[in-house]
Amino acid sequence: MEEKRYERLGESFFHTVLENGLHIYVDQKPGFQKSYAFFATNYGGMDMRFRLDGQWVDTPAGVAHFLEHKTFDTKEGNALQDLAANGASPNAFTSTAMTGYYFESTEKFEENLKILLSFVSIPYYTQESVDKEQGIIGQEIRMGDDEPDTQVFYGMLEGLYAHSPIQVNIAGTVESIAQITADTLNLCHRAFYDPGNMVLCVTGDVDPERVTAIAREVLPVQGHAPAEKDHGQPEAPQAHMSRWEKEMAVSVPIFQLGFKDTPPQKGGEWLKWELTGNLACEALLGTSSPLYARLYNEGLVNESFGYGCEAYPGAAFLCAGGESRDPEAVRAAVLAEGERLSREGVDEALFQRLKRAVYGSMVRGLNSFENLCINQAMAHFCGYDYLDFADCFANISKADVEQTIRRVVVESKTALAVVKPKGEGK
Amino acid sequence: MSDVTRTQLLPGVFLTSVHTKKFKSSLLSMTLLAPMAQETAAVNALIPYLLRRGSEAHPDLQSLAAALDQLYGGSIEPVVRKKGEVQCVGFIGSFLDDAYTLDGSGVLDPAAELMGELLLRPYTRDGAFCPDYTRQEKANLVDRIRSEVNDKRQYAIDRVVEEMCRQEPYGVGRMGREADVETITPQSAWKRYRELLAHARLELYYCGSAGTDQGCFILQKALAGLPREGGYEVPQTLVVPTAQSVRQVEERLNVAQGKLTMGFRTGGITAASPDYPALVLCNALFGGTTTAKLFLNVREKLSLCYYASSSVQKYKGVMLVSSGVEFSNKQRAEDEIMAQLEACRKKEFEPWEVEGARRYTVSSLLTALDSQGRQEDWWVGQAVAGLTQGPEELARAVETVSLDQAVAVAKSLSLDTVYFLNGREG
């Protein structure tokens, strides 16, 4: 195993690649009670069409998420219960481009790690249990239907993208998941749950060599090339629709404003895009920016206001959202501020402060094992190491940030999604 | 073992200090304790937000944001919590630990100074809060109260508590009522603020690498000038041991999924009771984990829901059950939840259920020691209740409590109120 040290951050990652292609990262944290293991596949909600054994396959929306639920089933019962019975708190999530399974535990770490690696890598899907899960996931989808934040975020994606699969709800719909069978799940497992398409990240008071030995013992010796994915034609640079809206039982309008960008290349460029995007958001509308103070004073945004940037294969965007009495006025103000910054540039003193602030917040974020492991897994799939952010940061200039604002914060690239209070009120 | 000390810094001002070097950040909080009461809930809840708007030295949001950026992106957030029948209002701050700054400058000292400044020297106009800030923060508080309905899962939990405890201070909403917000003036808020400063118990919390002496010194300096005029006693919480009869409450909103919540009295058991560890184990067996009766039966066996869980309001002696179900399944879910409670009362457990509940509970208590935020919340709660037990001590007690004791607690639970959030007809 090789150790990569990050002196300034007080962290180090041990890294190795097994013969079957699995990448393992371990961050040793002495003095903590718990250990955390995250086992993820480079496969998420957007990966609905792929080529396996030379055949193109189309799968229903929601299949990656459905698979995640059913992967806990084992021949002997259910791994969720096995882990919980050992005192571990296990769970899993499916995001747009990744599915991750994890647990944290304060005892029996090695035993729990074996359970995790085993149930994720050994498929056991029966039609009976698939049928039963339709009801549970159906209720999860219904719950999402009542969550304005979820609805408005997908609304923004529908606004930004004409056909990219990132706009499809990860959980699918009651109708789409009805098409899922045990065969579908077996097929998708074979396509993507291969060590060569996966990563294992562990944080805690653990021995990296033991982690590697356990992974070798439990997982298949041989890996296979993962299926080839198809996310459709490249998207046009401009937003597909300028506005999306829906009425729901909410008290004030909830909005999400998106700015479509060109997706970055994998590797160091991806990391730089993310850091620059974050700084651009901070300079444009972050809590320290002149615009934010104005919007807050005018009552156009409140403490629920949040912002960030995200990149996926074939899709990347900056976004900001929250509650507002007048979301269109927020869009107009952000665009005007973008224009001003493109013309006049970002204030030098503000830029230096923001760099310091974003750096400090990211270092504080390293307290969280979940954050560390999930970010490293995502970084691995995107071709970089998460903790490289400290060095990358030093190389981002004010001009980089201004260039991002100039490129992205223009009217033709925005989509505004709004969830409006339903006419009859509460 | 964590190194926890408790020190009285000033009359009615106590510091709980956790000394540890394992985090990248330090956490600092200042909390004023007031009785939960309808007349003062809204104005108390407004005060930390008003204070967070500006101080003498940093009179507006932008200058405060700049000061926080300079402190490596530190955060100071207003918080309003309800612990038993005590309203806890103040600030939580998170800062980069001094060991990780880029230029070796200290953050803790100026951070504590800034927080003390916000608490003690607000930006004023004519001897009261600034009218603009008061108007804006009143509007924000109204939005915050109204937007509670947006998160249906939490809303249903809040509503069952409100209905169940409608004749107790615990039934008062954490943020007060909209109508009471309307009547607040810059002068009335100022008067209440000065009362709290002079008479309310002030709880301070610090977790980080600084030693206890250094922490005391820094905080004493930051609070210089705090007026203390007597009082300071912590308000008491009334515990109603058993329910008289079951009350059914139904509300209709435009939602896709029904939300069922049920409130139980615990037979008078609270965090201060000798039987508390048994209540904790009982909750884990019934609905607190993924090995619990509710998860295994209401969700996994009957597929009635995506979530069904129970939780304990430990300072009030209340247990809540929460689930999201199809409208037509409300009665089935309620019956099944009661049937599972009955199974607990009859001691119908497999050995692995008991072991799972115990291991899960112990582990989740110990992992609180790995999170600065969870420790802070724990110790503020304990301070309110006048308790000194740490998470490790409770974990040890849960290790040794018997199943019979947990079953006895299950028998003492009595159903008080059932709340159902239904859809609109037709």
Interface residues (C-beta under 8 A of the other chain):
Chain A: R8 L9 G10 K29 G31 F32 Q33 K34 N78 L80 Q81 A84 A85 N86 G87 A88 S89 P90 E104 S105 T106 E107 K132 E133 Q134 G135 I136 I137 Q139 E140 R142 M143 D145 D146 E147 P148 M248 A249 V250 S251 V252 I254 T287 S288 P290 Y292 A293 Y296 N297 G299 N302 E303 S304 E323 R353 L354 R356 A357 V358 Y359 G360 S361 V363 R364 L366 N367 F369 K422 E424 K426
Chain B: T20 K21 K22 F23 K24 S25 D60 L61 Q62 A65 A66 L68 D69 Q70 L71 Y72 G73 G74 S75 S94 F95 L96 A99 Y100 T101 L102 D132 Q136 A139 N140 D143 R144 R146 S147 V149 N150 D151 K152 R153 L253 N254 V255 A256 Q257 T289 T290 T291 L296 R299 E300 S303 L304 C305 Y306 Y307 G324 V325 E326 W352 E355 G356 R358 R359 Y360 V362 S363 S364 L366 T367 L369 D370 S371 Q372
